[in-house]
Structure formats: C-alpha cells, structure tokens
C-alpha cells in the first residue's frame, strides 16, 4: 500500500471531477418562529420535532428537497440567542453560525404574529455581514390580515418580506420558486479518471481519523481522544496495487442534544457534502456502544443520497460481552432498511481487518457499476410478477409492460407500467429483493423509477 504524493500538502493533484454536492439552504431565525415546521413542509414529510416550547431544535437537521427537478439540502437550525444563558444555548449559537458560513442561501424566518423584535434586528445585522443570498420569510401569516401586516418587516432592511404559513402550506410554493431562482448554477463536469471515492463518516470519537491514518500508514489527520477534532473534510489519495482511491475524512456528526464545552463547532454540513461527493460511505460504529439513533440518522442520509455503504464496527479490540454473531444479529436488526450493507469488525488502533475494508470497498464499487442486459432484467421481473399478485385499486390492477436498467452508480431501473399510482411501497421492495437475489448489488442502494405508459 503506497500513499500518493498529495493530501492537502500544497502539491498539485491530478485534475478530476469531484461530484458537485447539492446546494445548502439554511433556515435561520430566533426561537419559536416555526423553522422546524417549515423544514417539514418543504421536505414534504415530518422530519423535525415540532413543539410550542422554544429551543426544541438544538442540532441542525437536514432534508433533501426536490422542487420541479431542482434539488438542494435544507437545514433547520436552533434559535439564535445573542445573550446565551447556558452552555447549550452557546452551542446552538455556534451551530447556527456554522450553518450560515456553509449555506449557499439563507432563509431568515420571522414571526408575522409577533412582529419585529430586538432579536430579529440583531439577526438581521449578523446576516447582512454574511453577504449570502437571502430571503426574508414571514411565517405564521395565516390569513389576509396578517399578510398585509408584514410590511413592518421592511424595517429589517433585507428586502421584500415573503408572507407564508408553514403550518397551512400557504405561500410555500412561491417560496420554493424563489429558492430555485437563487440556487447556484451547476458547475461544468470535467473528465473524471477511474478513481473510487470513499467518505469516512460517523459520530465523533468513533475513530474516523485513526482509520484514515492506519490505512495510509502515516499521520494524515489529527487524532485526539477529544470528540470533534476534525472540523472539515480532508482529501487523501492512496494507491492500492495500482488502483487509486480518494479518501474523504470528515467531521463527526454528533448525537442530538449532547453538548460539551468547546467541542460543538463541528461541520455537519461539510460531512453531508463529503457523502454527496463520494461513491461509497464507510460508516463507523463504536463497538462499545454499537448502534445509536445518530448512527441510523447518518445511514438514512447515505441511503437518501443513493451512495454505497459499508458498516464498520470499530474498536472491536476493546468490546466485551458479545460475540460477533450476536453483534451482527443486533446491528442487522437496527439497519433493516439497509440490509444490503456489508458489515465488518475492525480495530483502527491495532490495524485489524483493514485489508478487508479495502477489498470490500472495491467489491461494492464494482457492484455500483454493474449493468444487467435488458432481456435478463425483464425475465426476472416478469417471473416476479407471475409469482406475486401485483397491487390493485378498485377494479384496476398494476400491469408491468417493460423494465430496463437506465443508469449505473447508483444502479437505476426504470419500470414502465400502466399506472404508476398503483405501485405500493411493499411491492416495490419485493421487486427490489428479486433484483438483488438475481444480480447481487451488495453494498449499494437501487433506484427504482416507475413511469406510466407514454410518460417521458
């Protein structure tokens, strides 16, 4: 194993296309103005905890939003307080400031019912210095009277206030249209050499930087017992038997609500960008804790981004009380939505199991570029349709006309049917399982697209 001549060393690296990550749109505002409600509304599903209590959102929460073919990452933040009264409030403020720095567009959310407050004025001053594209959004404008009263927010000096009601969905389509107009243009795609990109992701202090150093055979990233040491994504190119691999070490995504002095200034947004750039994510779990809610949250984003994934149980050298078989059953039960993910037990500290990690990564990479002939795909799917009654509504039954693999990395299959509205998620999962049993695709999600006959 040989390290390549650059890794943030200042030397020129070969020109290659690193996949453009989705633009970031951050929702900023004081407490209890409806930021989480807006995220849920624009994402089209309930992701953020919503309550009338101020300060419900502490860590940032993310969602992928697709509006008329335009995609972006939407980030919810905690409420800004300019006179923090606790370590938690201070940590929230740091999170919000990081979100502002990393955002491509800022939604400054204010409360139409509460009117302009002193905190709103302070936030306006802060956002004005960011020089980021900004939309002033007045939430809770639930009726015509409140819409007419938003003129007072011109006092913030941030342009025309856009009245919406996140709770009722009033004006949110107009907001999405304005966001789409402000999104940065997609950068041109340059020629990309044949190189596998791996993002090392996980919670703080699970051993991500130590894993990178162990694989590289030298100190490429700072390793510390303190959580949150890594602040940004670090690119390291290595050579394995003549094949190049680009490793992206990332800051840890901390568990929601956990606060410690001086360790909360991590860059979750950059971690998500790293996942977007990668082909495969190496998701590190801690053998002393196994699976936490935040591990599942990270895995959900990896799946949402359609990236390959390998689950790595690190620190296996200090695990006690459970066998590998018991741990495997437990972890697989928690990651049912990602049953295709390979699971390996390693010790980055002792260098145990690292060769298997690279071997498995190359295997998953090959699976992501696998292309199945159309005749074989149709044969398997027709057999599946014959073995299981397709869904129906009233007197109309789903009929499958034709199936083809349309793309790779990730493998994408298009199903032409009589009416895509008849497709049920359980039957979609059944078809996916049939494809996997016939063709493999270990370690990578599949994209299944259903189109009604005649639809382009």
Beta strands, then each sheet from edge to edge (+ up, - down):
strand 1: 2-3
strand 2: 23-28
strand 3: 61-67
strand 4: 70-76
strand 5: 105-111
strand 6: 133-139
strand 7: 162-163
strand 8: 196-202
strand 9: 234-240
strand 10: 243-249
strand 11: 280-286
strand 12: 308-314
strand 13: 342-345
strand 14: 392-393
strand 15: 396-397
strand 16: 400-407
strand 17: 412-417
strand 18: 447-452
sheet 1: 1+ 9- 10+ 8+ 11+ 12+ 13+
sheet 2: 3+ 4- 2- 5- 6- 7-
sheet 3: 14+ 15-
sheet 4: 16+ 17- 18-
end
